[in-house]
Amino acid sequence: NDFILPGGPMQVVGGAAVVPSVRKAVEIGRKRGALIIW
């Protein structure tokens, strides 16, 4: 949240735009048995 929330201490402008792509990639990875580490 620090990277995407407005006013977050490490906010990356436009960072929220990548969230849907990351979610989709994680979903595909999990279906294929990939280990997801955050």
NULUMNU-788565 format. One record per residue: residue number from 1; residue in one letter; x negated, y, z of N, C-alpha, C, O in turn. Coordinates in Angstrom, 1 decimal, always signed. Last residue first. Layout:
<marros>
<marro pos="NUM" code="A" n_east="X" n_north="Y" n_up="Z" ca_east="X" ca_north="Y" ca_up="Z" c_east="X" c_north="Y" c_up="Z" o_east="X" o_north="Y" o_up="Z"/>
...
</marros>
This chain:
<marros>
<marro pos="38" code="W" n_east="-5.8" n_north="-12.7" n_up="-1.8" ca_east="-5.7" ca_north="-11.2" ca_up="-1.8" c_east="-6.7" c_north="-10.6" c_up="-1.0" o_east="-6.8" o_north="-9.4" o_up="-0.9"/>
<marro pos="37" code="I" n_east="-5.9" n_north="-15.4" n_up="-3.8" ca_east="-6.5" ca_north="-14.8" ca_up="-2.6" c_east="-6.4" c_north="-13.3" c_up="-2.8" o_east="-6.8" o_north="-12.7" o_up="-3.8"/>
<marro pos="36" code="I" n_east="-4.5" n_north="-18.3" n_up="-5.1" ca_east="-4.4" ca_north="-16.8" ca_up="-5.1" c_east="-4.9" c_north="-16.3" c_up="-3.8" o_east="-4.4" o_north="-16.6" o_up="-2.7"/>
<marro pos="35" code="L" n_east="-5.3" n_north="-21.0" n_up="-6.9" ca_east="-5.4" ca_north="-20.4" ca_up="-5.6" c_east="-5.4" c_north="-18.9" c_up="-5.7" o_east="-6.3" o_north="-18.3" o_up="-6.4"/>
<marro pos="34" code="A" n_east="-3.0" n_north="-22.4" n_up="-9.3" ca_east="-4.2" ca_north="-21.6" ca_up="-9.0" c_east="-4.1" c_north="-21.1" c_up="-7.5" o_east="-3.1" o_north="-20.8" o_up="-7.0"/>
<marro pos="33" code="G" n_east="-0.9" n_north="-23.9" n_up="-10.3" ca_east="-1.7" ca_north="-24.4" ca_up="-9.2" c_east="-2.9" c_north="-23.6" c_up="-8.8" o_east="-3.8" o_north="-24.1" o_up="-8.1"/>
<marro pos="32" code="R" n_east="+0.8" n_north="-22.8" n_up="-12.1" ca_east="-0.3" ca_north="-23.6" ca_up="-12.6" c_east="-1.2" c_north="-24.2" c_up="-11.5" o_east="-2.2" o_north="-24.9" o_up="-11.8"/>
<marro pos="31" code="K" n_east="+2.3" n_north="-21.2" n_up="-10.5" ca_east="+3.0" ca_north="-22.3" ca_up="-11.2" c_east="+2.0" c_north="-23.3" c_up="-11.8" o_east="+2.2" o_north="-24.5" o_up="-11.9"/>
<marro pos="30" code="R" n_east="+0.4" n_north="-19.3" n_up="-9.8" ca_east="+0.9" ca_north="-20.2" ca_up="-8.8" c_east="+1.6" c_north="-21.4" c_up="-9.4" o_east="+1.5" o_north="-22.5" o_up="-8.9"/>
<marro pos="29" code="G" n_east="+0.0" n_north="-18.0" n_up="-12.3" ca_east="-1.1" ca_north="-18.7" ca_up="-11.6" c_east="-0.6" c_north="-19.7" c_up="-10.6" o_east="-1.1" o_north="-20.8" o_up="-10.6"/>
<marro pos="28" code="I" n_east="+2.5" n_north="-16.8" n_up="-12.7" ca_east="+2.0" ca_north="-17.8" ca_up="-13.6" c_east="+0.9" c_north="-18.6" c_up="-13.0" o_east="+0.9" o_north="-19.9" o_up="-13.1"/>
<marro pos="27" code="E" n_east="+2.5" n_north="-15.0" n_up="-10.5" ca_east="+3.6" ca_north="-16.1" ca_up="-10.6" c_east="+3.1" c_north="-17.2" c_up="-11.6" o_east="+3.3" o_north="-18.3" o_up="-11.3"/>
<marro pos="26" code="V" n_east="+0.3" n_north="-13.4" n_up="-11.1" ca_east="+0.3" ca_north="-14.3" ca_up="-9.9" c_east="+1.3" c_north="-15.4" c_up="-10.0" o_east="+1.1" o_north="-16.5" o_up="-9.6"/>
<marro pos="25" code="A" n_east="+1.3" n_north="-12.2" n_up="-13.4" ca_east="+0.1" ca_north="-13.0" ca_up="-13.5" c_east="+0.0" c_north="-13.9" c_up="-12.3" o_east="-0.4" o_north="-15.1" o_up="-12.4"/>
<marro pos="24" code="K" n_east="+3.5" n_north="-10.8" n_up="-12.3" ca_east="+3.7" ca_north="-11.8" ca_up="-13.4" c_east="+2.5" c_north="-12.7" c_up="-13.4" o_east="+2.7" o_north="-13.9" o_up="-13.5"/>
<marro pos="23" code="R" n_east="+2.2" n_north="-9.0" n_up="-10.6" ca_east="+3.1" ca_north="-10.0" ca_up="-10.1" c_east="+3.4" c_north="-11.1" c_up="-11.1" o_east="+3.5" o_north="-12.3" o_up="-10.7"/>
<marro pos="22" code="V" n_east="+0.6" n_north="-7.5" n_up="-12.4" ca_east="+0.0" ca_north="-8.4" ca_up="-11.4" c_east="+0.9" c_north="-9.4" c_up="-10.9" o_east="+0.5" o_north="-10.6" o_up="-10.7"/>
<marro pos="21" code="S" n_east="+2.7" n_north="-6.2" n_up="-13.8" ca_east="+1.8" ca_north="-7.1" ca_up="-14.5" c_east="+1.0" c_north="-8.1" c_up="-13.6" o_east="+0.9" o_north="-9.3" o_up="-13.8"/>
<marro pos="20" code="P" n_east="+3.9" n_north="-4.7" n_up="-11.8" ca_east="+4.6" ca_north="-5.7" ca_up="-12.5" c_east="+3.7" c_north="-6.7" c_up="-13.2" o_east="+4.0" o_north="-7.9" o_up="-13.2"/>
<marro pos="19" code="V" n_east="+1.6" n_north="-3.0" n_up="-11.0" ca_east="+2.2" ca_north="-3.9" ca_up="-10.1" c_east="+3.0" c_north="-5.0" c_up="-10.9" o_east="+2.8" o_north="-6.2" o_up="-10.6"/>
<marro pos="18" code="V" n_east="+0.6" n_north="-0.9" n_up="-12.5" ca_east="+0.1" ca_north="-2.3" ca_up="-12.8" c_east="+0.8" c_north="-3.4" c_up="-12.0" o_east="+0.6" o_north="-4.5" o_up="-12.3"/>
<marro pos="17" code="A" n_east="+1.8" n_north="+1.4" n_up="-11.6" ca_east="+2.2" ca_north="+0.9" ca_up="-12.9" c_east="+1.7" c_north="-0.5" c_up="-13.2" o_east="+2.3" o_north="-1.2" o_up="-14.1"/>
<marro pos="16" code="A" n_east="+0.6" n_north="+2.2" n_up="-9.3" ca_east="+1.9" ca_north="+1.4" ca_up="-9.2" c_east="+2.3" c_north="+0.8" c_up="-10.5" o_east="+3.1" o_north="-0.2" o_up="-10.6"/>
<marro pos="15" code="G" n_east="-1.5" n_north="+3.8" n_up="-10.1" ca_east="-1.7" ca_north="+2.4" ca_up="-9.6" c_east="-0.5" c_north="+1.5" c_up="-9.6" o_east="-0.5" o_north="+0.3" o_up="-9.8"/>
<marro pos="14" code="G" n_east="-1.3" n_north="+6.4" n_up="-10.7" ca_east="-0.9" ca_north="+5.4" ca_up="-11.7" c_east="-1.0" c_north="+4.0" c_up="-11.3" o_east="-0.7" o_north="+3.1" o_up="-12.1"/>
<marro pos="13" code="V" n_east="-3.9" n_north="+7.2" n_up="-8.6" ca_east="-2.8" ca_north="+7.7" ca_up="-9.5" c_east="-2.5" c_north="+6.8" c_up="-10.6" o_east="-3.4" o_north="+6.3" o_up="-11.3"/>
<marro pos="12" code="V" n_east="-4.4" n_north="+5.6" n_up="-5.8" ca_east="-4.9" ca_north="+5.6" ca_up="-7.2" c_east="-3.7" c_north="+6.0" c_up="-8.0" o_east="-2.7" o_north="+5.4" o_up="-8.1"/>
<marro pos="11" code="Q" n_east="-5.0" n_north="+6.4" n_up="-2.4" ca_east="-4.1" ca_north="+6.4" ca_up="-3.5" c_east="-4.8" c_north="+6.4" c_up="-4.9" o_east="-5.7" o_north="+7.3" o_up="-5.1"/>
<marro pos="10" code="M" n_east="-6.0" n_north="+5.9" n_up="+0.1" ca_east="-6.8" ca_north="+5.5" ca_up="-1.0" c_east="-6.0" c_north="+5.5" c_up="-2.3" o_east="-6.2" o_north="+4.6" o_up="-3.2"/>
<marro pos="9" code="P" n_east="-4.0" n_north="+6.8" n_up="+1.9" ca_east="-5.4" ca_north="+7.3" ca_up="+2.1" c_east="-6.3" c_north="+6.9" c_up="+0.9" o_east="-7.4" o_north="+7.5" o_up="+0.7"/>
<marro pos="8" code="G" n_east="-1.0" n_north="+7.9" n_up="+0.2" ca_east="-1.8" ca_north="+6.8" ca_up="+0.8" c_east="-3.3" c_north="+7.3" c_up="+0.9" o_east="-3.7" o_north="+8.0" o_up="+0.0"/>
<marro pos="7" code="G" n_east="+0.5" n_north="+9.6" n_up="-1.3" ca_east="-0.1" ca_north="+10.1" ca_up="+0.0" c_east="-0.9" c_north="+9.1" c_up="+0.7" o_east="-1.5" o_north="+9.4" o_up="+1.8"/>
<marro pos="6" code="P" n_east="+2.4" n_north="+7.1" n_up="-2.6" ca_east="+2.1" ca_north="+8.5" ca_up="-2.6" c_east="+1.6" c_north="+9.0" c_up="-1.3" o_east="+2.2" o_north="+8.8" o_up="-0.2"/>
<marro pos="5" code="L" n_east="+0.9" n_north="+3.9" n_up="-2.6" ca_east="+1.9" ca_north="+4.7" ca_up="-2.1" c_east="+1.5" c_north="+6.2" c_up="-2.2" o_east="+0.3" o_north="+6.5" o_up="-1.9"/>
<marro pos="4" code="I" n_east="-1.3" n_north="+2.5" n_up="-3.6" ca_east="-0.2" ca_north="+2.8" ca_up="-4.5" c_east="+0.8" c_north="+3.8" c_up="-4.0" o_east="+1.6" o_north="+4.4" o_up="-4.7"/>
<marro pos="3" code="F" n_east="-3.3" n_north="+1.9" n_up="-1.7" ca_east="-3.7" ca_north="+2.3" ca_up="-3.1" c_east="-2.5" c_north="+2.8" c_up="-3.9" o_east="-2.8" o_north="+3.6" o_up="-4.9"/>
<marro pos="2" code="D" n_east="-2.0" n_north="+1.2" n_up="+0.6" ca_east="-2.9" ca_north="+2.4" ca_up="+0.6" c_east="-3.3" c_north="+2.8" c_up="-0.7" o_east="-3.6" o_north="+4.0" o_up="-0.9"/>
<marro pos="1" code="N" n_east="-0.8" n_north="-1.2" n_up="+0.0" ca_east="+0.0" ca_north="+0.0" ca_up="+0.0" c_east="-0.9" c_north="+1.3" c_up="+0.0" o_east="-0.5" o_north="+2.3" o_up="-0.6"/>
</marros>
